[in-house]
Amino acid sequence: MFKRLLFIFGISLVLTCKDNKNKIGTKECMPIESQSTLQRLNSVDLNPVFVKSIEEIVTDSSMVSIYDGMIKIKGGVFAMGGDIVAGFENMPSTALPQGDELPKHTVQVSDFWMDSHEVTNAQFKAFVDATGYITTAERPIDWEELKKQLPPGTPKPPEENLLPASLVFSYADKGASKNNLANWWTFKKNVNWKNPNGPGSNLEGKDNHPVVHVSWYDAMAYAKWVGKRLPTEAEWEYAMRGGLENNMYPWGNEKTEQDVHFANHLQGEFPYVNTVADGFERTAPVKSFPVNGFGLYDMSGNVWEWTNDWYSSKYYYELKEKGGVAINPKGPEVGYDSYNSTEKKKTIRGGSFLCNDYWCSGFRNARRMRNTPDTSMEHIGFRCVRDIN
């Protein structure tokens, strides 16, 4: 919701894709349990209206035994967190490990199944057609829930600013501050997963593109319908690394400025110019770029993807302080963002078509980002996982 608030109230801020030096705390990790995506829906930090819409979804029994399009990931032990690699010393600070990626710590994950690519528009449409589900971006903003994320006494905005809407990217004017999100994100009414650029836009020719303008709640609802769940952040990073140890990217340590394109991200100067050297200005059809070592597509670039975990900028320090190996960690019980302690956010991973070394370098294995669970944007989607029983 915070990204939506920026445009309701005319607020600007430094986007958290930039360097973040975070604080330290303590916390223990807990093991994954079956259907773990559904086990924290009683959190006081979740919107009860959206939680109810998820609870009302009935799992399609015909989907539960379908594993087509999924990859069986053999679990293991790995070093989770930011990589310090020789030859990257002269890279911009935004292309190197950030405060919330450190310290590296040892994690063990169990075997699991993972979708080989992001959930597509066609797949999400099948879900909506079967259930009648209405996404977050298609609903008016609930002021009573919204004001919980704002300073006490914040006045209610005009009703027209609470109408259904989502965030769409547009290039900023050269010289405009990229630290002001309003220079390159627009809060547009009647923008949603099926009208990704507003009234008059549609999904023609994009059945095989990743669905966007979906919130964490929307991803959770879809996952329940197909009998899956959202990945933990640890599962996500383990899968993204594809078996490579202590490498910057899923493909190794070859820098993204080379002529070979490993993922869909922005070439040029963000947020002003995209040379489209990789062939895609915005989303690309799934499977447009090579698989990683586990046979997974688009773990890097294309769209950011929701995980199940609450985001905490101090969580890695908490795990490190606990010592030993973190067994199937599934994130903190309560989210914490050192830049905004009022909002509770979910972690997103993998980067998007907008990522660039001089801004967020989201295509790195360890790069973490976050958004409130009701946020929807043009560059956020998801994929699902399933436990191995």
N, C-alpha and C positions, 0 to 999 in steps of 0.2 A: 504493500500500500504506500510505502514511503515514496517510491518513484512517482506514484500518481499524485501524491501530495505536493510535490515540487511544482506542479503546474496548476493545481487548485489554488495554492496560496502564493505563487510567484516566488518560491524559494529557490536559491541556487546554492550549490555546494561543490566541494572537490570530490569528484567521483572516486569511490573507494578502489577503483582499479589501480590507483597510484600507490606509491610506497606506503605501507602501514606498519608502524613500529608499535607492537602491542604489549599489553601487560601480562603479568604472570599470576597464576593461581593454582589451586589444587582440585582434583576430581578423580574418581575412579572410573574405569571402563566396565562395560557389562556385555555379556554374550548376546549374540543375535538369537531371537526366538522365531519360530514359524510365524509368518504373516506379521512381521514386526512393523510394517507400515501402518497397521491398524491399531497398534497397541498404545499409541500415545495420543489418541484422539480426544481423550478427556483432559488434555492440557488447558489450563486457563488462558494460555497465550493463543489459542485457536478460536476462530470465529464460529460460534455455535450454529449459526445458520448454514454455513458451508459444511461443517461437520455433519449436520443432519442430512444434507444432500448426499454426502458420501455414504452414510449409514443406510440410506434408502436404496442404494444401488444393490441389485441382486447379481451375484456372480453367475455368469453364463456357464452352466455345467459342461456344455459342449466345448468350451475353450480350455478347460482345466487340463486336459490331457494332450493338448496341442503344443508341440515343441518346435514346429517348423519356424525357421527364422531366428532360432535361439542357438547360442553356443554354450557348450558345457565348459565352464572355467574350473580348472583344477586348482584348488586352493593351495596356500603356501605361506611362507614367512617372507616379508620384505621390509625394506627401510622406507618408511613413509615420511614425506616432507621434502623441503626445498633442496635442490641439488647444486653443489658448487663444482663446476666442471672447468678444467683447464682450457684456455682459449676463449673464455667468455668474459675475461676481466674488463675488456673495453666496451662491453655491451651497455646500453642505457640501463639505469637502475630499475626501470619498470620491467625489463626483460630478465631480471635476476630474482632469486628468492626474496619474498616479502616477510615481514615480521610474523604474520600468522601462519607461515609455512614452516616455521622453525620452533623447536629443534627437531631434527630428524629423530624418529623413534621406531622401534621394532614392533611390527604388527603381524598377526597371523589371521588369515581369513580361511573359512571353510569352503568346500566346493559349492558352486552355485551355477545356475543357468542365467545367461544374460542375452537380451535382444541383440542381434547382430548389428542393428542400426536403430536410429531414432524412430519413434512412433510417427507414422506418416499421416498426412491429411486424410487419405482414404481409410486408414485404420481408425482414426479418431471419428470420422463420419459414421462408420459402421457402429461405433459405440453410441454416438448421439442418436442415430436412427433407431437403435434397439431400445434405448432407455429414456429418450426424451430429455436427457441431461442438459442443463443450462449452465454455461461456463461463467466464471467470475466476471469477465469483461462484458458479458451480456446482461449483467444485473446492475441496477443502480447502486451507488456507493452508500453503505449504511453509516450514517453520521454517528450513531451511538457507538459503533465499533471503531470508526475512524478516529474519534476524539480520544480514545484510549492511547493512541500513539503520538498524541500532540501535547504540548505544554498545557498545564491547567489554565483555563480561562480563554483558550483559543476560540474566537468567534466562529459560528457556523457559516460556511460559505454559501453563496446563492445556490438555489436548488438546481439551476442549470449546470453548475459545476459538479453535481453529484450524479449526473446521468451516466448510463453505460458508456464506457470508453476504454481505450488502451493506449499504449505508447508506441509511436512510430518514429523511426529514425529518418533524419534528413541531413544532408551535408551542411556544415556550418560555413558561414562566410569567412573567407581567408582573413586572418587577423583577429577573428572573434575568439574570446577565451574558451578553451575547451574545458576549463574547470567549471563553467556554468552549463549544467545539463540542458537548460532551456534553449541553448544555442543549437542543439542537435537532436533533442528529443521533443516530440510534440504530442500532447495529450489530446487525442482525437476521439470525438464522439462516434459511436456506432462502428468502432473498429473491434474486430474479434477474430477468432480462428478461421471463420469462413469468409470474412470480409477484411483481409489482412491490411488493406490500405484505406479502409473506410467505405462508405456507400458507393456502389458502382464497381468496386473491386470484387473479385471472386477467386476461386481456386482452379479455374480452367487451365489445364495443362500442368497442374501442380499436385496431382494425386500422390506422386511419389516423393514429394518434398516433405521435410519434417513439419509437423503441425507446430504453429507458434501462437502467441497470445494466449497461452494456457498458464494458469496459476498452479501452485503446488497442490491446491485442493482439486483442481481439474485432473492433474496427473494421478493423484491418489484415487479419484473416482474411476478413471479408466483402468488403473491397475487392479482395482477390486473386481471390476467387471470381467476381466480376462483371467482372474485367478492368479495374479502375480503381485508384486510389490515394487516399491522404489528401492534402488540400491542404497546401501550405506555409503558414506563418503570413503571409508576404507576399501570397500569392495570396488567402488568406482576407480580410485587411484590404482589399485592393484590391477584391475582390468585394463586401464588405460596404458599402463607400463608394458603390458603384453609380454612379460617375462624378462624384459631388460632391467638390469640393476643400475640404479644411480645415474640414469640418463635424463637429459633435459626434456626430451620429446618422445612420443610413442615410437618414432622411427629411428631414434638414436640421438646423436649429438650434432647432426648436420643442421646448420643454421637456416632459418626460413628465408633469408635473403638470397639464397641460391636460386638458379633458374628452374630447378625441379620443384614442383608444388606437391606437398604432402597432405595439405588440408585446405579447406575453404576459409580463408581469412583475408583481411584487408591488406592489399599492397598499395603503397602510396603514403600519404600523410594524413593520419586520423586527426580530426573528423572532417577534413576539408576535401581530400582527393582520394579516389580509389582508381587505380590504373586498371583494375580487373584483369590483371595478368594471369590469374588462375582460371579465368573464364566465367566467374560467377560474381555478380555484384552484390547479390543478397543470398538467400538460401540456394543450395544446390540439391538436385535429386539425391536421395540416399544412395550410397555405394558409388559415388562419383570419384572417390579417391581411394588409394590403396588401403588394404586392411592392415591392422597391426599384428603383432606376433601371436595373438590369440584368435585372429580371424574376425575382429570387430571393426566395423566401419565408423568413421566420423567421431571417434572418441576425442579427436582434436578438431576444433573448428566446426563450422556450419551453424550450430546453435548451442548455447549454454543448455545444460540439462539439470533438472532438479534431482536432488538426492533426498533421502528420508531424514537426514540429520539436521537438528538445530545447529546453527552456526555459532561458534564461540572463538573469538580471536585469541583466547588463552588456552584452548583445549589441548594443544600439543604440549604445552608446558606442563599441564596437569597430568597427561599420560606419562611424560618423561619423568616427572617427580615420583610417580607411583613406582616406576622401575619395572624391570622384567619385560615380558612380551605382552602386549595388549591383544587379548583374544577376541576377535570379532567385535571391535569397538563400534558402537552405534551412536556416537555423539553424546554431548552433554544433555542432562535432563532439562536444563534451562539455557536458552541462547544468551549470548553476550557479544555485543559489538562495541569496541572501545571508542568508536566514532559517534555512536548513538545508542546509549544504554536503554532508552525507552522502548525501542523497537526490538522485537524478537524475530529473527530471520532464519530461513532455511538455506543450507549450502547448495550452491550450483557449481557445476564443474564442466570442464572441457573447452571453454571458449566458444567464439561464434565467428560469423562472417565479418564482424566489425573489429576483431582483435588485431592488434599490431604491437610490435616490440616496443614502440615508443609510447604506448598507452597502458595496455594491460597484459600482453603476452599470455592470454588465456589458454593458448594451445600447449603450454608447458604441462608436464605431468603433475606437478605439485601445486599448480596455481589454484587458489581458492577464491570464490566470490560468493555473494549472498544477496538474498532479497526476501522481503516479507512474504509469507505464504500466499497472500492474496494479490501479489503483483503479477501483471501480465505485460509482456513486451514483445516486440517484433523479432527478437533474437533469442527467445527462451523456449525450449521444448523439453523432451524427456525420453527416456527408454526405461524398460522394466527388467526385473530379474525374478527368479523363482528359486526357492529353496530346493535342495536335493535331500529328500527324506530317506 
